Amino acid sequence: MNSVYLIGNLVRDPEPNGPAIKFTVAHNEKWRGKDGNEQEKVNYIDCVAFGKTGEIIATLAKGRRVCVEGKLSYSAWEKDGQKRSKIEVSVMRAYPFPPRTDAPDSAPVPAPTKSEPDADIPF
């Protein structure tokens, strides 16, 4: 099984590369260390999308939060006598999150009020 799901932010604007759209997703990973202090690491994951999924990604801008679903793809090549390799996510589906806003547009939802219990309900 080769499935990947990522939620993160676009590091830069997506770049067309022939029929593909290339982009990088930054994912923050947080945990508590042995000393009890919170640790944080940012993972940068290279992604590539084609077709309709690529068209969706191409409309997004740097900083936009997305969820991508795909599979890991490994490629190896030689350049200037040095062997190189890369793992990237071949994206099959992309789900952009709505842009963040500083102030909510809607008023807070009021808490439900208690109603009087019906006298003829036995429980």
C-alpha positions in Angstrom: 0.0 0.0 0.0 1.4 3.4 -0.9 -0.8 6.2 0.4 0.0 9.6 1.7 -2.2 12.3 3.3 -0.7 15.6 4.2 -2.1 18.8 5.6 0.1 21.8 5.5 0.8 25.2 3.9 2.2 26.0 0.4 5.8 27.1 0.8 5.7 29.2 -2.4 3.3 29.7 -5.4 2.9 26.4 -7.4 5.1 26.3 -10.5 4.1 24.8 -13.9 6.6 22.3 -15.2 5.3 21.0 -18.6 2.1 19.1 -17.9 2.8 19.0 -14.2 2.4 21.5 -11.4 5.2 21.3 -8.8 4.8 22.7 -5.3 6.1 22.2 -1.7 4.0 21.7 1.4 5.3 22.6 4.8 4.0 20.5 7.7 4.7 21.4 11.3 5.4 18.4 13.6 5.1 19.0 17.4 6.0 16.7 20.3 7.2 16.8 23.9 10.8 15.9 24.4 12.2 13.7 27.2 12.8 16.9 29.2 9.1 17.8 28.9 9.6 20.8 26.7 7.6 21.1 23.5 9.7 20.5 20.4 8.8 21.6 16.8 10.1 20.6 13.4 9.0 21.7 10.0 9.0 19.1 7.2 9.1 20.3 3.6 7.5 17.8 1.2 7.8 18.2 -2.6 4.7 17.4 -4.5 3.6 17.1 -8.1 0.1 17.2 -9.6 -1.3 16.7 -13.1 -4.6 17.3 -14.9 -7.6 18.7 -13.0 -5.8 18.4 -9.6 -2.9 20.4 -11.0 -5.3 23.1 -12.2 -6.8 23.3 -8.7 -3.3 23.6 -7.1 -2.2 26.2 -9.7 -4.9 28.6 -8.5 -3.6 28.7 -5.0 -1.0 31.0 -3.6 1.9 30.8 -1.1 0.8 30.2 2.5 -2.5 28.6 1.5 -3.4 25.6 3.7 -4.1 22.4 1.7 -4.8 18.7 2.2 -3.2 16.5 -0.4 -3.8 12.8 -1.0 -1.4 10.8 -3.2 1.4 8.3 -3.2 5.2 8.4 -2.8 7.2 8.4 -6.0 10.9 7.8 -6.1 13.2 8.9 -8.9 17.0 8.5 -9.3 19.4 10.1 -11.9 23.0 11.0 -12.4 24.2 14.6 -12.8 27.8 15.7 -13.3 28.9 12.2 -12.3 27.0 12.3 -9.0 24.1 10.0 -8.3 21.0 11.9 -7.0 17.6 10.8 -5.9 14.3 12.3 -4.8 11.1 11.3 -3.1 8.0 13.3 -3.8 4.3 13.0 -3.4 2.4 12.3 -6.7 -0.9 14.0 -5.8 -4.1 12.4 -6.9 -6.5 14.7 -5.0 -6.2 18.2 -3.4 -8.5 19.9 -0.9 -7.8 23.6 -0.3 -8.8 24.9 3.0 -10.7 28.3 3.1 -8.4 31.2 3.6 -7.9 32.2 7.2 -9.5 35.4 8.5 -8.5 37.5 11.5 -12.0 38.4 12.5 -15.0 36.0 12.2 -17.7 37.2 9.9 -20.5 35.6 11.8 -21.8 36.3 15.3 -21.2 33.7 18.0 -23.8 30.9 18.2 -25.9 31.3 21.4 -26.0 28.3 23.8 -29.1 26.2 23.7 -31.7 27.0 26.4 -33.0 24.4 28.8 -36.6 23.4 28.1 -39.1 22.1 30.7 -39.5 18.4 30.7 -42.8 17.0 29.5 -44.9 15.8 32.4 -46.3 12.7 30.6 -42.9 11.2 29.5 -42.0 8.5 32.0 -38.2 8.8 31.7 
